[in-house]
Amino acid sequence: MKYAFPGGREGTVSVVFKQEAGGWCRLQITDDGVGFKADDQHTQSLGMSLMYGLAGQLEGGIAISNQTGVSVMVRFRRSTVDLPQE
């Protein structure tokens, strides 16, 4: 929030968690904030370290998009976590 919406700028943050076909799960966090420089997604900031750490712990992958705001998607196999059945 602090970096996505500086100076009191208003915006939207979306958090989506979905179970997908083939035993995959997707966690996607998106905002419509100011975005960041291309090099910033590989920095050692606390937020980015947490996202890469989460993906690693879940034996999954991470994708970052910096179009209108920022979108971080972590995909992992359901078998790596104990999720309740639908």
SULCOR-V653122 format. One record per pair of residues at least 12 apart in sequence whose C-alpha atoms are under 7 Angstrom apart, sorted by the first residue. I is the first residue (numbers start at 1). J is the second residue. D is the distance in whole Angstrom. If there is no record, write none. Layout:
BEGIN
i->I j->J d->D
i->I j->J d->D
END
This chain:
BEGIN
i->4 j->33 d->4
i->4 j->34 d->5
i->4 j->35 d->6
i->5 j->33 d->5
i->5 j->34 d->7
i->11 j->32 d->6
i->11 j->33 d->6
i->12 j->31 d->6
i->12 j->32 d->6
i->13 j->30 d->6
i->13 j->31 d->4
i->13 j->32 d->7
i->14 j->29 d->6
i->14 j->30 d->5
i->14 j->31 d->6
i->15 j->28 d->6
i->15 j->29 d->5
i->15 j->30 d->7
i->16 j->28 d->5
i->16 j->29 d->7
i->23 j->77 d->6
i->23 j->78 d->5
i->24 j->75 d->7
i->24 j->76 d->6
i->24 j->77 d->4
i->24 j->78 d->6
i->25 j->75 d->6
i->25 j->76 d->5
i->25 j->77 d->6
i->25 j->78 d->6
i->26 j->73 d->7
i->26 j->74 d->6
i->26 j->75 d->5
i->26 j->76 d->7
i->27 j->73 d->6
i->27 j->74 d->5
i->27 j->75 d->6
i->28 j->71 d->7
i->28 j->72 d->6
i->28 j->73 d->4
i->28 j->74 d->6
i->29 j->71 d->6
i->29 j->72 d->5
i->29 j->73 d->6
i->30 j->70 d->6
i->30 j->71 d->4
i->30 j->72 d->6
i->31 j->69 d->5
i->31 j->70 d->5
i->31 j->71 d->7
i->32 j->68 d->6
i->32 j->69 d->4
i->32 j->70 d->7
i->33 j->69 d->4
i->34 j->69 d->5
i->35 j->66 d->6
i->35 j->68 d->7
i->35 j->69 d->4
i->35 j->70 d->5
i->36 j->66 d->7
i->55 j->74 d->6
i->58 j->76 d->6
i->58 j->80 d->6
i->59 j->76 d->6
i->60 j->74 d->7
i->60 j->75 d->5
i->60 j->76 d->4
i->60 j->77 d->7
i->61 j->74 d->6
i->61 j->75 d->5
i->61 j->76 d->7
i->62 j->74 d->5
i->62 j->75 d->7
END
